[in-house]
Amino acid sequence: MPSEFLLATGAKVIPEDRAGPRVGIGCKARVKRDSDGSFGIEIRRGDGGDPEAYTYSVKSVALGPYPANILVDLVLGAKDLPMPDFTPRSYQMRIVALGGAALSVESAFVATDPYSPAGQV
């Protein structure tokens, strides 16, 4: 099993003009790991290209420690993010089982505001 999980929005989002280009992003995943330890969850912004390269970390946090084989809900969001311009971009959720443990994902969701079709597992 991998120790990393990636899920991107299903479409690019155009930022709204709220005193400049702004967007919101949120994600949630139900996960577990095969040994005691922590998770890292990160939201990354794409560069607007095709294919998209996710080079900029919008927000990240480490959570835990948690016991092995216990389902945990990880939630991360960022509202009203200022953007460099109005380029349509997609976003990606990255989850890591810190320490290299095997990661299991039961369900995951990532979406943007203004709403665009979202990635979902």
ZATINU-102430 format. One record per atom (N, C-alpha, C, O): atom name; residue number from 1; x, y, z. Coordinates in steps of 0.001 Angstrom, whole numbers, plus 500000, padded with zeros to 6 digits. Layout:
! ZATINU-102430
   name   resi        u        v        w
     CA    NUM        X        Y        Z
...
This chain:
! ZATINU-102430
   name   resi        u        v        w
      N      1   500829   498812   500000
     CA      1   500000   500000   500000
      C      1   500871   501247   500000
      O      1   501941   501263   500609
      N      2   500416   502287   499322
     CA      2   501208   503525   499288
      C      2   501083   504315   500590
      O      2   500150   504110   501366
      N      3   502024   505209   500812
     CA      3   501949   506090   501979
      C      3   501521   507497   501575
      O      3   501563   508417   502392
      N      4   501105   507671   500304
     CA      4   500666   508977   499809
      C      4   499407   508812   498962
      O      4   499262   507823   498244
      N      5   498497   509785   499047
     CA      5   497260   509779   498270
      C      5   497054   511171   497681
      O      5   497206   512171   498382
      N      6   496707   511239   496391
     CA      6   496480   512508   495696
      C      6   495093   512506   495063
      O      6   494665   511500   494498
      N      7   494389   513641   495161
     CA      7   493094   513791   494507
      C      7   492947   515242   494076
      O      7   493107   516155   494886
      N      8   492642   515454   492796
     CA      8   492514   516814   492259
      C      8   491058   517132   491945
      O      8   490237   516231   491773
      N      9   490746   518429   491873
     CA      9   489420   518846   491428
      C      9   489232   518377   489993
      O      9   490202   518254   489246
      N     10   488003   518118   489610
     CA     10   487730   517599   488279
      C     10   487776   518642   487185
      O     10   487764   518291   486005
      N     11   487827   519913   487539
     CA     11   487849   520992   486550
      C     11   488606   522178   487128
      O     11   488837   522270   488334
      N     12   488980   523073   486241
     CA     12   489650   524295   486692
      C     12   488604   525304   487155
      O     12   487477   525316   486660
      N     13   488984   526133   488093
     CA     13   488081   527151   488620
      C     13   488649   528535   488307
      O     13   489855   528764   488394
      N     14   487761   529440   487945
     CA     14   488153   530829   487702
      C     14   487864   531603   488985
      O     14   486731   531584   489466
      N     15   488850   532274   489543
     CA     15   488618   533024   490783
      C     15   487553   534105   490602
      O     15   487383   534648   489510
      N     16   486843   534407   491681
     CA     16   485884   535504   491680
      C     16   486616   536805   491967
      O     16   487675   536811   492594
      N     17   486040   537905   491501
     CA     17   486624   539222   491762
      C     17   485998   539793   493033
      O     17   484944   540427   492984
      N     18   486649   539565   494158
     CA     18   486218   540103   495452
      C     18   487392   540917   495996
      O     18   488184   540423   496799
      N     19   487495   542163   495550
     CA     19   488653   543011   495876
      C     19   489925   542331   495376
      O     19   490930   542270   496084
      N     20   489865   541825   494153
     CA     20   490966   541083   493554
      C     20   490566   539635   493378
      O     20   489534   539211   493898
      N     21   491377   538857   492643
     CA     21   491030   537449   492402
      C     21   491121   536627   493686
      O     21   492150   536627   494362
      N     22   490027   535923   494015
     CA     22   489992   535107   495235
      C     22   489246   533803   494971
      O     22   488385   533719   494096
      N     23   489604   532791   495758
     CA     23   488975   531482   495654
      C     23   489014   530819   497031
      O     23   489848   531163   497868
      N     24   488112   529875   497256
     CA     24   488129   529061   498469
      C     24   488293   527607   498076
      O     24   487897   527212   496980
      N     25   488869   526815   498950
     CA     25   489091   525388   498666
      C     25   488908   524598   499957
      O     25   489311   525047   501030
      N     26   488301   523429   499849
     CA     26   488124   522572   501010
      C     26   488255   521117   500617
      O     26   487945   520741   499486
      N     27   488712   520300   501547
     CA     27   488829   518870   501268
      C     27   488592   518071   502545
      O     27   488776   518559   503659
      N     28   488182   516836   502340
     CA     28   487913   515928   503449
      C     28   488253   514521   502993
      O     28   487991   514149   501850
      N     29   488832   513747   503884
     CA     29   489147   512351   503571
      C     29   488979   511497   504818
      O     29   489270   511942   505929
      N     30   488515   510284   504634
     CA     30   488427   509294   505716
      C     30   489532   508276   505452
      O     30   489505   507558   504452
      N     31   490502   508227   506361
     CA     31   491721   507448   506140
      C     31   492105   506649   507378
      O     31   491612   506896   508479
      N     32   492999   505683   507171
     CA     32   493640   504984   508289
      C     32   495030   504572   507855
      O     32   495345   504562   506665
      N     33   495853   504236   508823
     CA     33   497227   503812   508559
      C     33   497477   502485   509262
      O     33   496755   502129   510193
      N     34   498500   501751   508819
     CA     34   498727   500407   509354
      C     34   499599   500380   510611
      O     34   499862   499305   511151
      N     35   500046   501534   511082
     CA     35   500803   501606   512334
      C     35   500483   502930   513019
      O     35   500002   503860   512373
      N     36   500745   503022   514314
     CA     36   500503   504271   515034
      C     36   501302   505403   514403
      O     36   502426   505194   513948
      N     37   500724   506601   514375
     CA     37   501467   507741   513844
      C     37   500559   508850   513356
      O     37   499360   508859   513636
      N     38   501136   509775   512631
     CA     38   500451   510991   512197
      C     38   500220   511015   510691
      O     38   500813   510248   509932
      N     39   499339   511923   510288
     CA     39   499055   512182   508882
      C     39   499462   513610   508547
      O     39   499428   514490   509407
      N     40   499839   513831   507316
     CA     40   500008   515177   506786
      C     40   498967   515377   505707
      O     40   498755   514489   504881
      N     41   498306   516537   505698
     CA     41   497333   516850   504654
      C     41   497687   518223   504093
      O     41   498008   519151   504835
      N     42   497621   518333   502768
     CA     42   498049   519552   502088
      C     42   497102   519859   500933
      O     42   496614   518949   500263
      N     43   496846   521141   500705
     CA     43   496125   521601   499516
      C     43   497144   522300   498629
      O     43   497845   523213   499066
      N     44   497216   521853   497360
     CA     44   498166   522451   496416
      C     44   497418   523078   495247
      O     44   496394   522565   494796
      N     45   497953   524201   494764
     CA     45   497355   524912   493632
      C     45   498113   524579   492359
      O     45   499343   524524   492347
      N     46   497360   524358   491284
     CA     46   497972   524103   489991
      C     46   498481   525374   489338
      O     46   498171   526483   489774
      N     47   499264   525196   488289
     CA     47   499859   526339   487582
      C     47   498993   526849   486435
      O     47   499343   527837   485789
      N     48   497861   526184   486174
     CA     48   496983   526603   485089
      C     48   497310   525959   483756
      O     48   496604   526182   482773
      N     49   498369   525164   483706
     CA     49   498779   524519   482459
      C     49   497961   523281   482151
      O     49   497053   522913   482896
      N     50   498301   522642   481031
     CA     50   497637   521402   480640
      C     50   498689   520436   480121
      O     50   499125   520608   478983
      N     51   499126   519438   480868
     CA     51   498581   519033   482169
      C     51   499001   519995   483281
      O     51   499990   520720   483174
      N     52   498220   519968   484335
     CA     52   498442   520850   485483
      C     52   499628   520352   486312
      O     52   499756   519154   486563
      N     53   500480   521263   486730
     CA     53   501572   520946   487663
      C     53   501237   521614   488994
      O     53   500997   522821   489041
      N     54   501220   520837   490069
     CA     54   500831   521348   491387
      C     54   502088   521734   492157
      O     54   502677   520918   492865
      N     55   502483   522991   492004
     CA     55   503775   523433   492530
      C     55   503672   524340   493747
      O     55   504691   524614   494381
      N     56   502484   524815   494095
     CA     56   502346   525790   495171
      C     56   501470   525224   496284
      O     56   500334   524821   496036
      N     57   501989   525193   497501
     CA     57   501227   524726   498655
      C     57   500379   525863   499207
      O     57   500906   526879   499659
      N     58   499059   525685   499167
     CA     58   498132   526685   499682
      C     58   498070   526608   501204
      O     58   498125   527630   501888
      N     59   497956   525389   501728
     CA     59   497839   525185   503169
      C     59   498215   523744   503471
      O     59   497905   522841   502694
      N     60   498886   523524   504603
     CA     60   499227   522158   505010
      C     60   499260   522080   506528
      O     60   499483   523075   507216
      N     61   499033   520876   507031
     CA     61   499030   520654   508477
      C     61   499343   519181   508745
      O     61   498995   518310   507948
      N     62   499998   518915   509870
     CA     62   500220   517544   510342
      C     62   499228   517285   511472
      O     62   499048   518128   512351
      N     63   498587   516125   511448
     CA     63   497581   515772   512446
      C     63   497914   514431   513075
      O     63   498323   513502   512379
      N     64   497747   514325   514364
     CA     64   497987   513061   515046
      C     64   498869   513258   516255
      O     64   499131   514394   516651
      N     65   499329   512182   516847
     CA     65   499297   510802   516349
      C     65   497949   510107   516578
      O     65   497166   510481   517451
      N     66   497719   509086   515759
     CA     66   496524   508261   515834
      C     66   496931   506800   515972
      O     66   498009   506414   515522
      N     67   496070   505975   516598
     CA     67   496354   504538   516674
      C     67   496247   503885   515290
      O     67   495603   504416   514385
      N     68   496876   502755   515151
     CA     68   496831   502004   513892
      C     68   495422   501495   513613
      O     68   494671   501178   514535
      N     69   495073   501420   512330
     CA     69   493840   500809   511829
      C     69   492560   501432   512376
      O     69   491543   500749   512494
      N     70   492600   502711   512709
     CA     70   491419   503455   513150
      C     70   491082   504479   512064
      O     70   491941   505259   511652
      N     71   489816   504472   511598
     CA     71   489408   505454   510588
      C     71   489375   506851   511197
      O     71   488827   507065   512279
      N     72   489969   507784   510485
     CA     72   490082   509171   510936
      C     72   489567   510081   509822
      O     72   489880   509866   508651
      N     73   488782   511094   510183
     CA     73   488345   512101   509215
      C     73   489322   513268   509245
      O     73   489486   513926   510273
      N     74   489964   513518   508117
     CA     74   490867   514655   507975
      C     74   490151   515732   507175
      O     74   489598   515447   506113
      N     75   490154   516956   507667
     CA     75   489477   518068   507006
      C     75   490437   519249   506955
      O     75   491104   519566   507940
      N     76   490496   519893   505799
     CA     76   491340   521072   505644
      C     76   490668   522017   504658
      O     76   490144   521583   503632
      N     77   490684   523293   504965
     CA     77   490077   524266   504068
      C     77   490750   525616   504172
      O     77   491429   525920   505153
      N     78   490552   526409   503155
     CA     78   491065   527775   503128
      C     78   490036   528629   502397
      O     78   489673   528330   501260
      N     79   489566   529688   503044
     CA     79   488550   530560   502449
      C     79   489170   531861   501976
      O     79   490140   532354   502552
      N     80   488598   532400   500929
     CA     80   488932   533740   500458
      C     80   490430   533930   500212
      O     80   491016   534930   500627
      N     81   491039   532955   499532
     CA     81   492471   533031   499239
      C     81   492753   534062   498154
      O     81   492130   534011   497093
      N     82   493667   534991   498385
     CA     82   494058   535895   497309
      C     82   494868   535136   496259
      O     82   495726   534321   496600
      N     83   494598   535402   494999
     CA     83   495274   534726   493899
      C     83   496149   535721   493145
      O     83   495907   536926   493204
      N     84   497179   535220   492426
     CA     84   498047   536133   491683
      C     84   497358   536771   490476
      O     84   497712   537877   490066
      N     85   496362   536061   489901
     CA     85   495664   536562   488715
      C     85   494381   535769   488528
      O     85   494001   534987   489400
      N     86   493709   535967   487395
     CA     86   492444   535279   487135
      C     86   492621   534016   486288
      O     86   491656   533549   485684
      N     87   493815   533463   486232
     CA     87   494066   532238   485472
      C     87   493248   531083   486055
      O     87   493311   530850   487262
      N     88   492476   530347   485227
     CA     88   491773   529164   485730
      C     88   492789   528108   486188
      O     88   493740   527800   485470
      N     89   492579   527567   487373
     CA     89   493496   526568   487937
      C     89   492689   525469   488624
      O     89   491545   525680   489026
      N     90   493296   524314   488750
     CA     90   492691   523272   489569
      C     90   493514   523131   490848
      O     90   494594   523704   490985
      N     91   492972   522358   491767
     CA     91   493593   522188   493083
      C     91   493711   520707   493396
      O     91   492964   519887   492862
      N     92   494645   520376   494259
     CA     92   494915   518981   494587
      C     92   495055   518818   496098
      O     92   495691   519629   496771
      N     93   494445   517751   496612
     CA     93   494628   517361   498002
      C     93   495715   516289   498037
      O     93   495698   515354   497237
      N     94   496649   516427   498960
     CA     94   497707   515432   499139
      C     94   497680   514982   500592
      O     94   497748   515805   501505
      N     95   497581   513673   500803
     CA     95   497613   513102   502150
      C     95   498794   512157   502226
      O     95   499034   511367   501313
      N     96   499528   512245   503322
     CA     96   500705   511407   503530
      C     96   500608   510758   504904
      O     96   500265   511419   505884
      N     97   500908   509464   504975
     CA     97   501082   508793   506263
      C     97   502524   509041   506670
      O     97   503440   508411   506142
      N     98   502726   509957   507607
     CA     98   504079   510340   508003
      C     98   504823   509138   508576
      O     98   504242   508324   509293
      N     99   506082   509034   508263
     CA     99   506883   507903   508715
      C     99   506849   506731   507757
      O     99   507461   505697   508028
      N    100   506137   506869   506628
     CA    100   506150   505832   505601
      C    100   505200   504676   505825
      O    100   505306   503667   505128
      N    101   504272   504775   506771
     CA    101   503306   503694   507003
      C    101   502376   503568   505800
      O    101   502215   504513   505027
      N    102   501769   502398   505650
     CA    102   500801   502193   504574
      C    102   499532   502984   504881
      O    102   499051   502987   506014
      N    103   498999   503650   503867
     CA    103   497836   504525   503990
      C    103   496662   503900   503262
      O    103   496806   503453   502124
      N    104   495496   503863   503906
     CA    104   494260   503384   503299
      C    104   493265   504527   503263
      O    104   493064   505199   504274
      N    105   492632   504765   502111
     CA    105   491654   505841   501969
      C    105   490293   505218   501694
      O    105   490109   504521   500696
      N    106   489337   505474   502589
     CA    106   487983   504958   502409
      C    106   487170   505874   501494
      O    106   486444   505396   500623
      N    107   487291   507182   501690
     CA    107   486606   508146   500828
      C    107   487352   509471   500884
      O    107   488060   509759   501849
      N    108   487183   510279   499832
     CA    108   487855   511575   499788
      C    108   487089   512511   498867
      O    108   486430   512075   497923
      N    109   487184   513803   499156
     CA    109   486466   514814   498389
      C    109   487250   516117   498432
      O    109   487786   516484   499477
      N    110   487320   516813   497312
     CA    110   487941   518137   497257
      C    110   487097   519017   496338
      O    110   486710   518593   495249
      N    111   486812   520249   496780
     CA    111   485981   521154   495980
      C    111   486420   522592   496190
      O    111   487075   522924   497179
      N    112   486047   523433   495243
     CA    112   486413   524843   495302
      C    112   485172   525718   495396
      O    112   484064   525276   495090
      N    113   485365   526955   495820
     CA    113   484328   527975   495845
      C    113   484895   529198   495150
      O    113   485862   529732   495694
      N    114   484435   529705   494045
     CA    114   483179   529314   493433
      C    114   483202   527857   492961
      O    114   484243   527335   492560
      N    115   482040   527219   493018
     CA    115   481954   525780   492804
      C    115   482388   525371   491403
      O    115   482022   526001   490410
      N    116   483170   524308   491346
     CA    116   483474   523644   490078
      C    116   483275   522156   490307
      O    116   483329   521716   491455
      N    117   483047   521358   489264
     CA    117   482936   519922   489462
      C    117   484156   519427   490227
      O    117   485289   519765   489882
      N    118   483929   518637   491252
     CA    118   485009   518299   492173
      C    118   485487   516875   491992
      O    118   484749   516011   491520
      N    119   486733   516642   492372
     CA    119   487260   515295   492441
      C    119   486602   514562   493591
      O    119   486365   515151   494646
      N    120   486307   513297   493407
     CA    120   485683   512515   494464
      C    120   486066   511061   494279
      O    120   486163   510572   493154
      N    121   486285   510371   495395
     CA    121   486585   508939   495360
      C    121   485520   508229   496153
      O    121   485553   507004   496272
